[in-house]
């Protein structure tokens, strides 16, 4: 008899395609795992209340894994079935800056060379939000040169401490997944390996023909309370397996 303790570990590896870059992806910081083997059954009745025979009918294997570590390659391989590109879509949130005291009242963000899009500006002290306009003329207004990433302010905000949020591109590191509207029926498959251990002995399970059916991303909750700003972000992936 084998005992098992803890949530263990789970790996998935795409199997419907082969080639460079396709390999095992671990569901990092696994929180919970559930695998259900279910069958329908059919009873044969005569004139009595209880069946005289029961036969097993259709079967299915359904599982779900809840984990905390975000890995883009896991989603590109197992869930979306697309090839990732090198790079990242990144966010700079509340980057501190100061409007120059004299003209031009222009702020160049740290990642202006790879600037992508604006996410807003606020005052560092009060948190009050700026309003984006074509040409800033009063305090609390700004404009953006999207070609250069430059933020332009009015003279009324000279020397103001501000916080800028924006998106930018990272070209040489990370993985970037771009989703396509693929025809119905395209379904990536993967083999899943489950393992738990206790006192030097382990229990392993391999499912060779799995498909992901949905994925949820939400902060965790504690003791039945609603998720809050102090919760960890957990991802839940549900799937099915053929035998």
Secondary structure, 3 states (H helix, E strand, C coil): CCCCCCCCEEEEEECCCCCCCCCCEECCCEEEEEEEEEEEEEEECCCCCCCCEEEEEEEEEEEEEEECCCCHHHHHHHHHCCCCEEEEEEEEEEEEEECCCCCCCEEECCCHHHEEEEEEEEECCCCCECEECCCCCCCCEEEEECCCCEEEECHHHCCCEEEEEEEEEEEEEEEECCCCCCCCCCCCCEEEEEEEEECCEEEEEEEEEEEEEEEEEEECCCCCCCCCCCCCEEEEEEEEEEC
